[in-house]
Amino acid sequence: MIIIINSKTKPEKVNDLVNWIERKGLKTHITEGDYQNIIGVIGDTSRIDEDQVKSFDIVEAVKRVSEPFKQANRKFHPHDTVVEVTPEVKIGHGNFGLIAGPCSVESEEQIIFVAQSVKAAGATMLRGGAFKPRTSPYDFQGLKAEGLKLLLEAKKATGLPIVTEIMSAEHIPLFENVDVIQVGARNMQNFELLKELGKLNKPILLKRGLANTIKELLMSAEYIMSSGNENVILCERGIRTYETATRNTLDLSAVPVLHELSHLPVVVDPSHATGVARYVKPMAMAAVASGADGLIIEVHNDPPHALSDGAQSLRPEQFADVSRAISLIRKATIEANA
């Protein structure tokens, strides 16, 4: 349920209405606007009589929200959410995040070299896998805790905030100094993990599952947000279809759809979507043109010898070329929408 009130309403009157709602066992979320404020009511709203709500003289309108995702819903929060990673690095509402780095952290020399290279090319965050979910149990599973330590060394050397994937709620204490925790496609519906991440005050990058709908992605975001953490970044990384020419099928239509349905920022991963390095640049450019708030791109110093996902990884000089191209697309997109 959404309750619309005039933005000039006295705070004590708003508090009276909020207290009345919460006494019925419901939660509220207030969004302030220039002309109207919105009180989002979360829970079993059948407990509330609309006519009773309308009897409050500050109420302009009452609307029911049919979608099951509430806090992630743009109706609840009309303005774009800006997720602050650091005071200098933000994503959403015109703040573009360029996340780059290797699929897996392999050594201190490797991660620091790549971090320095991508920063020089314009990256605003460093990605790198310490815990790696692999289809085969015989593939490289990551350096785990040691990998996290090496990421922090790269952060110290470059100043880049780090983004890395978590596999289990048991590992949360290890991620205390990680700037953005990534939930991979295979864990998108690991609801117990999502609820635990919802208790943190830390940005969460939530990737869409291989065969999940947009609605299911938003419901997973709702798990995190309903537990108290509103710092969620959605990620489109390709879905499984009949097509075999690419690793997955990059659903760029998800970007404008998610922006219409939700206030959360949306980033795109063209590396995992295509699985082929030479397709990353055109898909990155297309993602920016579609309105993405950021990109997450795999970059490796020696792709042929990478311990994971070398085929889709760019060399540092290739990433620099992509960075220049997307800067031009961003500029053209901003001018077109001005």
NORBEL-V983983 format. One record per pair of residues at least 12 apart in sequence whose ideal C-beta (glycine too) atoms are under 10 Angstrom apart, sorted by the first residue. I is the first residue (numbers start at 0). J is the second residue. Records with the same first field share a line. If there is no record, write none. Layout:
I->J / J
//
This chain:
0->20 / 25 / 27 / 38 / 39 / 40 / 41 / 42 / 44 / 45 / 47 / 49 / 52 / 61 / 62 / 63 / 64 / 69 / 75
1->28 / 30 / 37 / 38 / 39 / 40 / 44 / 60 / 61 / 62 / 63 / 64 / 69 / 72 / 74 / 75 / 77
2->16 / 17 / 20 / 27 / 29 / 36 / 37 / 38 / 39 / 40 / 47 / 49 / 52 / 53 / 55 / 57 / 58 / 59 / 60 / 61 / 62
3->32 / 35 / 36 / 37 / 38 / 57 / 58 / 59 / 60 / 61 / 62
4->16 / 29 / 35 / 36 / 37 / 38 / 55 / 56 / 57 / 58 / 59 / 60
5->34 / 35 / 36 / 57 / 58 / 59
6->31 / 32 / 33 / 34 / 35 / 36 / 37
7->34 / 35 / 36 / 57
8->35 / 36 / 55 / 56 / 57 / 58 / 59
9->57
12->55 / 56 / 57
13->27 / 29 / 31 / 36 / 38 / 55 / 57
15->55 / 57
16->38 / 52 / 55 / 57 / 58
17->29 / 38 / 40
19->47 / 51 / 52 / 55
20->38 / 40 / 41 / 42 / 44 / 46 / 47 / 52
21->40 / 42
23->40 / 42 / 43 / 44 / 46 / 47
24->42 / 43 / 46
25->40 / 41 / 42 / 43 / 44 / 46 / 47
26->39 / 40 / 41 / 42 / 69 / 70 / 225
27->39 / 40 / 41 / 42
28->40 / 41 / 69 / 70 / 75 / 76 / 224 / 229
29->75 / 76
30->74 / 75 / 76 / 77 / 78 / 262
31->78
32->77 / 78
33->78
35->59 / 60 / 77
36->57 / 59
37->60 / 62 / 74 / 75 / 76 / 77
38->52 / 57 / 58 / 61 / 75
39->64 / 69 / 70 / 72 / 74 / 75 / 76
40->52 / 61 / 63 / 64 / 69 / 75
41->64 / 69 / 70 / 75 / 221 / 224 / 225
42->69 / 225
44->61 / 63 / 64 / 69
47->61
49->61 / 62 / 63
62->74
66->214 / 217 / 218 / 221 / 260 / 261
67->214 / 217 / 218 / 221
68->214 / 215 / 216 / 217 / 218 / 219 / 220 / 221 / 222 / 224 / 225 / 260 / 261
69->217 / 221 / 224 / 225
70->217 / 220 / 221 / 223 / 224 / 225 / 229 / 231 / 261 / 262 / 263
71->216 / 217 / 218 / 219 / 220 / 221 / 222 / 223 / 224 / 225 / 229 / 231 / 233 / 257 / 260 / 261 / 262 / 263
72->217 / 221 / 260 / 261 / 262 / 263
73->257 / 258 / 259 / 260 / 261 / 262 / 263
74->260 / 261 / 262
75->261 / 262
76->224 / 229 / 261 / 262 / 263
77->262
78->91 / 92 / 262
79->91 / 92 / 93 / 94 / 258 / 261 / 262 / 263 / 264 / 292
80->92 / 229 / 230 / 231 / 232 / 261 / 262 / 263 / 264 / 292
81->93 / 94 / 230 / 262 / 264 / 292
82->94 / 96 / 179 / 202 / 203 / 204 / 229 / 230 / 231 / 232 / 263 / 264 / 292 / 293
83->202 / 230
84->96 / 98 / 123 / 124 / 160 / 161 / 162 / 178 / 179 / 201 / 202 / 204 / 230 / 232
85->123 / 124 / 158 / 159 / 160 / 178 / 202
87->123 / 158 / 160
88->123 / 124 / 158 / 159 / 160 / 178 / 179 / 202
89->123 / 202 / 264 / 292
90->123 / 124 / 179 / 202 / 204 / 230 / 232 / 263 / 264 / 265 / 266 / 292 / 293
91->232 / 262 / 263 / 264 / 265 / 266 / 292 / 293
92->262 / 264 / 292
93->292 / 329 / 333
94->123 / 264 / 292 / 293
95->121 / 123 / 264 / 266 / 287 / 291 / 292 / 293 / 294 / 325 / 326 / 329 / 333
96->122 / 123 / 124 / 160 / 162 / 179 / 202 / 204 / 232 / 264 / 266 / 291 / 292 / 293 / 294 / 295
97->117 / 120 / 121 / 122 / 123 / 124 / 266 / 283 / 287 / 293 / 294 / 295 / 296 / 318 / 321 / 322 / 325 / 326
98->117 / 122 / 123 / 124 / 125 / 126 / 159 / 160 / 161 / 162 / 179 / 181 / 204 / 232 / 234 / 266 / 268 / 293 / 294 / 295 / 296 / 297
99->113 / 114 / 116 / 117 / 118 / 120 / 121 / 122 / 123 / 124 / 125 / 126 / 127 / 159 / 162 / 270 / 294 / 295 / 296 / 297 / 298 / 313 / 315 / 318 / 321 / 322
100->113 / 114 / 116 / 117 / 122 / 124 / 125 / 126 / 127 / 128 / 150 / 153 / 159 / 161 / 162 / 163 / 295 / 296 / 297 / 298 / 299 / 312 / 318
101->113 / 114 / 117 / 125 / 126 / 127 / 128 / 297 / 298 / 299 / 300 / 301 / 302 / 305 / 306 / 307 / 308 / 309 / 312
102->126 / 127 / 128 / 131 / 139 / 141 / 270 / 271 / 297 / 298 / 299 / 302 / 305 / 306 / 307 / 308 / 309 / 311 / 312
103->127 / 128 / 129 / 130 / 131 / 133 / 139 / 140 / 141 / 142 / 146 / 297 / 299 / 305 / 306 / 307 / 308 / 309 / 312
104->126 / 127 / 128 / 129 / 130 / 131 / 141 / 142 / 143 / 145 / 146 / 147 / 148 / 149 / 150 / 152 / 153 / 161 / 163 / 306
105->127 / 128 / 139 / 141 / 142 / 146 / 149 / 299 / 300 / 301 / 304 / 305 / 306 / 307
106->142 / 146 / 149 / 306
107->145 / 148 / 149 / 152 / 153 / 156
108->149 / 300
109->127 / 149 / 153 / 299 / 300 / 301 / 305 / 306
110->125 / 127 / 129 / 142 / 146 / 149 / 150 / 151 / 152 / 153 / 154 / 156 / 157 / 161 / 300
111->125 / 149 / 150 / 152 / 153 / 154 / 155 / 156 / 157
112->153 / 156 / 300 / 301 / 315
113->125 / 126 / 127 / 153 / 157 / 297 / 298 / 299 / 300 / 301 / 312 / 314 / 315 / 318
114->126 / 127 / 149 / 150 / 152 / 153 / 154 / 155 / 156 / 157 / 158 / 159 / 161 / 298
115->153 / 156 / 157 / 159 / 315
116->157 / 298 / 300 / 314 / 315 / 316 / 318 / 319
117->157 / 159 / 296 / 298 / 313 / 315 / 318 / 319 / 322
118->153 / 156 / 157 / 158 / 159
119->157 / 315 / 318 / 319 / 322
120->298 / 315 / 316 / 317 / 318 / 319 / 320 / 321 / 322 / 323
121->318 / 319 / 321 / 322 / 323 / 325 / 326
122->157 / 159 / 294 / 296 / 298 / 318 / 319 / 322
123->159 / 160 / 293
124->154 / 159 / 160 / 161 / 162 / 178 / 179 / 202 / 204 / 293 / 295
125->150 / 153 / 154 / 157 / 158 / 159 / 160 / 161 / 162 / 163 / 178 / 179 / 298
126->150 / 159 / 161 / 162 / 163 / 164 / 179 / 181 / 204 / 268 / 270 / 295 / 296 / 297 / 298
127->141 / 142 / 146 / 147 / 149 / 150 / 153 / 161 / 162 / 163 / 164 / 297 / 298
128->140 / 141 / 142 / 146 / 150 / 162 / 163 / 164 / 181 / 183 / 297 / 306 / 307 / 308
129->141 / 142 / 143 / 144 / 145 / 146 / 147 / 148 / 149 / 150 / 161 / 163 / 164 / 165 / 166 / 170 / 173 / 174 / 177
130->142 / 143 / 144 / 146 / 147 / 163 / 164 / 165 / 166 / 167 / 170 / 173 / 174 / 181 / 183
131->143 / 146 / 164 / 166 / 183 / 306 / 307 / 308
132->164 / 166 / 183 / 184 / 185 / 186
133->185 / 307 / 308
134->185
138->306 / 307
139->305 / 306 / 307
140->166 / 306 / 307
141->163 / 164 / 166 / 306 / 307
142->306
143->166 / 170 / 173
144->170 / 173
146->163 / 173
147->161 / 163 / 170 / 173 / 174 / 175 / 176 / 177
148->173 / 176
150->162 / 163 / 176 / 177 / 178
151->176 / 177
154->176 / 177 / 178
159->178
160->177 / 178 / 179 / 202
161->174 / 176 / 177 / 178 / 179 / 180
162->177 / 178 / 179 / 180 / 181 / 202 / 204 / 232 / 295
163->177 / 178 / 179 / 180 / 181 / 204
164->177 / 180 / 181 / 182 / 183 / 184 / 185 / 186 / 204 / 206
165->177 / 180 / 181 / 182 / 183 / 186 / 189 / 192 / 195 / 196 / 203
166->182 / 183 / 185 / 186 / 189 / 192
167->186 / 189 / 191 / 192 / 195
168->189 / 191 / 192 / 193 / 194 / 195 / 196 / 198
169->192 / 195
170->192
171->192 / 195 / 196 / 198 / 199 / 201
174->196 / 199 / 201
175->199 / 201
177->201 / 202
178->201 / 202
179->201 / 202 / 203 / 204 / 230 / 232 / 295
180->196 / 199 / 201 / 202 / 203 / 204 / 205 / 228 / 230
181->202 / 203 / 204 / 205 / 206 / 232 / 234 / 295
182->196 / 203 / 204 / 205 / 206 / 208 / 219 / 220 / 223 / 231 / 234
183->204 / 205 / 206 / 208 / 234 / 236 / 271
184->205 / 206 / 207 / 208 / 209 / 210 / 211 / 234 / 236 / 237 / 238 / 239 / 247 / 268 / 271
185->206 / 208 / 209
186->205 / 206 / 208 / 219
187->205 / 206 / 207 / 208 / 209 / 211 / 215 / 216 / 218 / 219 / 220 / 222 / 234 / 236
188->208 / 211 / 215 / 216 / 218 / 219 / 222
189->219 / 222
190->218 / 219 / 222 / 223
191->222
192->222 / 223
193->205 / 218 / 219 / 220 / 221 / 222 / 223 / 224 / 225 / 226 / 228 / 231
194->222 / 223 / 225 / 226 / 227 / 228
195->222 / 223 / 226 / 228
196->222 / 223 / 226 / 228 / 230 / 231
197->220 / 221 / 222 / 223 / 224 / 225 / 226 / 227 / 228 / 229 / 231
198->223 / 226 / 227 / 228
199->223 / 226 / 227 / 228 / 230
200->227 / 228 / 229 / 230
201->228 / 230
202->228 / 229 / 230 / 231 / 232 / 264
203->220 / 223 / 224 / 228 / 229 / 230 / 231 / 232 / 233
204->230 / 231 / 232 / 233 / 234 / 264 / 266 / 268 / 293 / 295
205->217 / 219 / 220 / 222 / 223 / 231 / 232 / 233 / 234 / 263
206->219 / 232 / 233 / 234 / 235 / 236 / 237 / 266 / 268 / 271 / 295
207->219 / 233 / 234 / 235 / 236 / 237 / 238 / 250 / 253 / 257 / 265 / 268
208->236 / 238 / 239
209->236 / 237 / 238 / 239 / 240 / 247 / 271
210->238 / 239 / 240 / 247
211->238 / 239
212->238 / 253
213->233 / 235 / 238 / 250 / 252 / 253 / 256 / 257 / 260 / 261
214->256 / 260
216->233 / 234 / 235 / 253 / 257 / 260 / 261 / 263 / 265
217->231 / 233 / 257 / 260 / 261 / 263
219->231 / 233
220->232 / 233 / 257 / 261 / 263
221->261
224->263
229->262 / 263
230->263 / 264
231->261 / 263 / 264
232->263 / 264 / 265 / 266 / 292 / 293 / 295
233->253 / 254 / 257 / 258 / 261 / 263 / 264 / 265 / 266 / 267 / 292
234->253 / 264 / 265 / 266 / 267 / 268 / 271 / 291 / 293 / 294 / 295
235->249 / 250 / 251 / 252 / 253 / 254 / 256 / 257 / 265 / 266 / 267 / 268 / 269 / 272 / 286 / 289 / 291
236->249 / 250 / 253 / 266 / 267 / 268 / 269 / 270 / 271 / 272 / 295
237->249 / 250 / 251 / 253 / 267 / 268 / 269 / 270 / 271 / 272 / 273 / 274 / 282
238->250 / 253 / 272
244->273 / 274 / 275 / 278
245->272 / 273 / 274 / 275 / 278 / 282 / 311
246->270 / 271 / 272 / 273 / 274 / 275 / 278 / 308 / 310 / 311
247->268 / 271 / 272 / 273 / 274
248->272 / 273
249->267 / 268 / 269 / 271 / 272 / 273 / 278 / 282 / 285 / 286
250->267 / 272
251->267 / 269 / 272 / 282 / 285 / 286 / 288 / 289 / 290 / 291
252->289
253->265 / 267 / 289 / 291
254->266 / 267 / 285 / 286 / 287 / 288 / 289 / 290 / 291 / 292
255->289 / 290 / 291
257->290 / 291 / 292
258->289 / 290 / 291 / 292
263->292
264->291 / 292 / 293
265->286 / 289 / 290 / 291 / 292 / 293
266->286 / 291 / 292 / 293 / 294 / 295
267->282 / 283 / 285 / 286 / 287 / 289 / 290 / 291 / 292 / 293 / 294 / 295 / 296
268->282 / 283 / 286 / 291 / 293 / 294 / 295 / 296 / 297 / 311
269->281 / 282 / 283 / 284 / 285 / 286 / 291 / 294 / 295 / 296 / 297 / 311 / 313 / 321
270->282 / 283 / 294 / 295 / 296 / 297 / 298 / 308 / 310 / 311 / 312 / 313
271->295 / 296 / 297 / 308 / 311
272->286 / 311
273->310 / 311
274->308 / 310 / 311
275->310 / 311
276->297 / 298 / 299 / 302 / 308 / 309 / 310 / 311 / 312 / 313 / 314 / 317
277->310 / 311 / 313 / 317
278->311
279->294 / 296 / 297 / 298 / 311 / 312 / 313 / 317 / 318 / 321
280->296 / 313 / 317 / 318 / 320 / 321 / 322 / 324 / 325
281->321 / 324
282->294 / 296 / 321
283->295 / 296 / 313 / 318 / 321 / 322 / 324 / 325 / 328
284->321 / 324 / 325 / 327 / 328 / 329
285->325 / 328
286->325 / 328
287->324 / 325 / 326 / 327 / 328 / 329 / 331 / 332
288->325 / 328 / 329 / 331 / 332 / 335
289->332
290->332 / 336
291->325 / 329 / 332
294->321 / 322 / 325
296->311 / 312 / 313 / 317 / 318 / 321 / 322 / 325
297->309 / 310 / 311 / 312 / 313 / 318
298->312 / 313 / 314 / 315 / 316 / 317 / 318 / 319 / 321
299->311 / 312 / 313 / 314 / 315 / 318
300->312 / 314 / 315
301->314
302->314 / 317
//
